Amino acid sequence: MKKSLLPLAMGGFGIGMTEFVIMGVLPDIANTLHISIPVAGHLISSYALGVVLGAPLLVGIAGNYPPKKILLGLMAIFTVFNALSAFAPTYEIMMFTRLLSGLPHGAFFGVGAVVASRLAGKGKEAQAISMMFAGLTVANIIGVPLGTYIGHTMSWRITFVIIGAVGLVTLFCIHKLLPVMPVVGESNLRKDLKLFTRVEPWLILGITAIGTGGLFAWFSYIAPLLTEVAHFSSDQLMWILVLAGLGMATGNLISGRIADLISPIKATALFLALMSISLVAVYFVAPFKIPLLVMTFITGAIAFSLGAPIQILMIRAANGSEMLASSVSQAGFNIGNALGAFLGGLPIAAGLGYASPEWVGAILAFSGFMLAVVVYFRQKNATVNVTQDVANEEVVGYELASGH
């Protein structure tokens, strides 16, 4: 990893930890704040709402500042409100701090993706972005299991103090290691919003929200799948989640290389098709422990392979609004989070069992694949049209030069 990419990976680690660790310490928070677990679950929704609101809002406000200053400001917001979450005395205050700590999430990854692509060598943009997302995957291997353990055995408040400390370290790394980069063009929110007057960004956002919904239909209900269907003990869950995190890290590392090699849209379509197949396989092997462990690693790897190619797709479709587009892409991932969890829960509520969300996830992933195919042919046709226009201009130029 380039030294200049380390601050982005550190930020990804902190953001990944605060997003996912709350799912593990939810019962502890509910007990401390004297609320039910379903009510405590609204803290997850509050954070996701902050991500969706903050992505376009903060980038729109800060778009004319140098990227380094934007990232420092975003990480400062992250650090302050995660630290305040550790001391929240009531449920209402905790809801407020979770909402505000979610605001910089999408904007940080959005601006970070643009910065990473600028720091990368020619043809290695997706690999550089995958290095930023590596922090997110490492959070699922180390940060989330450790934070969950501390939350159970000591206090969930200590977990959020640790997240705040990660934010401080990230601020230091951004200040020391990230180079100063000039503002490219003048940002204007009204101009940037024209991004949404074109079809392709909406299609890519659809791929993100619907396709990654397949991931969250699986991951949201992985605990009951493991304990109720495969009959693992609850004590084994932490280590199986580490296995899933290792798969996510592996998939993230190889995805950037594949996207740079075969093009982002081909990589996106490939990974979505594989995810659909993988989720169906999870359904059939769910009662068998060893095959399910293998598929847990494989599914995690495939699911997190989508991050880098989708970010590159959105950046290239931005046409001058790269930071806004990249940030909105992160909002799309969180829409996928909500969509997958909601739709995946419907067959469980209907009594179809804890393996049934895999079919929902497979359908969502396949729907994302179909949208990716549409984008592929649109890009292919656009390339053909440009080539034909260039050829026609050359013919006309030759005829004028020759006097015909």
Summary of the structure (lengths in Angstrom):
residues: 404
radius of gyration: 21.8
end to end distance: 57.4
largest distance: 87.8
contacts: 1528
relative contact order: 0.14
helix: 86%
strand: 0%
